[in-house]
Amino acid sequence: KNGYGEITYGRRNVSEEYYKGNWVMNVRSGFGQLLKRNGTVFKGTFVANQPQGDCQIEFPNGDSYSGEVKRGVIHGIGELKRHNGFGYAGNFEDGLRHGPGRFYIIGGTYTYAG
């Protein structure tokens, strides 16, 4: 498959994943959107079937992330907004906050940088 396409993995309405976006030689490549079985949505660049580079992620609990991703894991510079009103902008490594960054309250005045 080459070009734009859509595919559903798994049994219908039971444990399915859904992808729509670009393909190169049957591999998700370029811009696309992946809805995972757990409800997580990845929107952005795909390389070798994995989200890679700049992505937006929406988690089923209401959290969201915008920034760099490496092989489907938050990694690099980005911003995580929590459903509880807190946010973090800065560096991530293997899905965890790492290095310099800034905690804040969304729409509020509290900020901690370090």
C-alpha positions as CSV (number, residue, x, y, z in Angstrom):
1,K,0.0,0.0,0.0
2,N,1.3,3.5,-0.9
3,G,-0.4,6.8,-0.4
4,Y,-3.3,7.6,1.8
5,G,-5.3,4.9,3.4
6,E,-7.3,3.7,6.4
7,I,-7.2,0.4,8.3
8,T,-8.8,-1.2,11.4
9,Y,-6.8,-3.8,13.3
10,G,-8.5,-6.4,15.5
11,R,-12.1,-7.6,15.6
12,R,-14.8,-5.1,15.0
13,N,-15.9,-3.3,18.2
14,V,-13.6,-5.6,20.3
15,S,-10.0,-4.6,20.8
16,E,-9.6,-2.7,17.6
17,E,-7.1,0.0,16.6
18,Y,-7.7,2.4,13.8
19,Y,-5.2,4.2,11.6
20,K,-5.7,6.7,8.8
21,G,-2.9,8.5,7.1
22,N,0.0,8.0,4.7
23,W,1.7,4.7,3.8
24,V,4.9,3.8,2.0
25,M,5.4,0.2,1.0
26,N,2.8,-1.1,3.5
27,V,4.3,0.9,6.4
28,R,2.7,3.8,8.2
29,S,4.9,6.7,7.1
30,G,4.3,10.5,7.0
31,F,1.4,12.2,8.6
32,G,-1.3,10.1,10.2
33,Q,-3.7,9.5,13.1
34,L,-3.8,6.3,15.2
35,L,-6.5,5.5,17.7
36,K,-5.2,2.8,20.1
37,R,-7.2,0.1,21.8
38,N,-7.0,2.0,25.2
39,G,-8.4,5.2,23.7
40,T,-5.2,7.1,23.2
41,V,-5.0,9.1,20.0
42,F,-1.7,9.9,18.3
43,K,-1.8,12.6,15.5
44,G,1.4,13.5,13.7
45,T,4.4,12.0,11.9
46,F,4.9,8.3,11.6
47,V,8.2,6.6,10.8
48,A,8.5,2.8,10.4
49,N,4.9,2.3,11.7
50,Q,5.6,4.3,14.9
51,P,4.7,7.9,16.0
52,Q,8.0,9.8,15.6
53,G,8.9,13.5,15.7
54,D,6.2,16.1,16.3
55,C,3.0,14.6,17.6
56,Q,-0.1,15.5,19.5
57,I,-1.4,12.9,21.9
58,E,-4.8,12.7,23.6
59,F,-5.1,10.3,26.5
60,P,-8.4,8.7,27.6
61,N,-8.3,10.4,31.0
62,G,-8.3,13.9,29.4
63,D,-4.6,14.6,29.5
64,S,-3.0,15.9,26.3
65,Y,0.6,16.2,25.0
66,S,2.1,18.2,22.2
67,G,5.7,17.8,21.3
68,E,8.4,15.4,20.3
69,V,7.9,11.6,20.4
70,K,10.4,8.8,19.8
71,R,9.1,5.4,18.7
72,G,5.7,6.1,20.2
73,V,7.0,7.4,23.5
74,I,7.1,11.0,24.8
75,H,10.7,12.0,24.3
76,G,12.3,15.4,23.7
77,I,10.8,18.9,24.1
78,G,7.0,19.1,24.7
79,E,4.1,20.2,26.8
80,L,1.9,17.9,28.9
81,K,-1.5,19.3,30.1
82,R,-3.2,17.3,32.8
83,H,-6.9,17.0,33.2
84,N,-6.6,18.2,36.8
85,G,-5.5,21.7,35.7
86,F,-1.7,21.3,36.0
87,G,0.8,21.5,33.2
88,Y,4.4,20.9,32.4
89,A,6.5,22.3,29.6
90,G,10.1,21.1,29.1
91,N,12.2,18.1,28.4
92,F,11.1,14.4,28.5
93,E,13.1,11.2,28.3
94,D,11.4,7.8,27.8
95,G,8.0,9.2,28.8
96,L,9.2,10.9,32.0
97,R,10.1,14.5,32.8
98,H,13.8,14.9,32.6
99,G,16.0,18.0,32.7
100,P,14.8,21.6,32.7
101,G,11.2,22.4,32.6
102,R,8.3,24.5,33.9
103,F,5.3,23.4,36.1
104,Y,2.2,25.6,36.0
105,I,-1.5,25.8,36.7
106,I,-3.5,26.1,33.4
107,G,-5.0,29.6,33.4
108,G,-3.5,30.4,36.8
109,T,-0.6,32.2,38.2
110,Y,1.6,29.5,39.8
111,T,4.8,28.7,37.9
112,Y,7.9,26.8,38.9
113,A,10.8,26.6,36.6
114,G,13.8,24.4,37.2
